[in-house]
Every structure is written in C-alpha cells, then in structure tokens.
Amino acid sequence: MKNRPSRLTNILLVLVTVGCIILLFFSDRGLINLWKIKKEKLGIQQEINSLRQEIVELQKESEKLQFDEDYIEKIAREKLKMARPGEKVFKIE
C-alpha cells in the first residue's frame, strides 16, 4: 500500500497556496500597495524638489530687493507703474 496524499490534503495545500498569493498581492503590505506607495513617494519627492527650487529663487529675489537699487527701480517701473519726479510716462497699447 502506497502512502499517497489524500484529496483533502491536496485541497488544503491549494487553499493555503492561493491564500498566500492573495496576501502577497493584496494585503496592506502587499506588492500592489507597495507599488502605490512608491509611486506616491516619487510624486512627493518631485514636489519637494520643486519647492526647494522655488525657495532658492525666492531667496535670490529677496536678496535683489534688499540690495540691488537698479532691480528695485525696474520693479517699481514695470509692476507699480511708477516714474521719477519730472518724468513723463507714455502708455502705448
């Protein structure tokens, strides 16, 4: 008489295997969730890099506004439509 696994043992083995595969892909620590988290991390990292670049640009702008007289005059003329005393401004459209 050979020692063959019973049908119940085969069914249990298949169920355990399927359960492990489901957990591997769909659990909180599964591969699908891991992929989503990595994608989200990449997006956040790109946003951080963009914000760091914006901070550098704003610091340069702040430094110019504190110390660069010509830049301050340029901003006053272009954005605030200011002119020196005695100057005439012509608006062309």
Phi, psi and omega in degrees: 000123180278152178266089181259142178296141181284166181296324179296320178295318178297318180295317178297319178298317179295317180296318178296317179297314179297319178299318178296319179295318178298315178298321181299322184265323194246000180282175179300330178253022182282173184295322181294315179294321178299319178297317179297318180295319178295320178295317178296320179298317179298317178297318179293320179296321177294321178294320178299315179297319178296317179293324176297319178296320179296322178297316179299315180295320179291326177294320176297316179299317179297318179296319177297318181291337179275325192237343186260101182298319181295321180293319178299317179296318180300314179296317180299320181287315187281313186268325184259359178056040180266159179219160176287156178300133179088352179276145175252135181251128178251126179260122181246127181242000000 
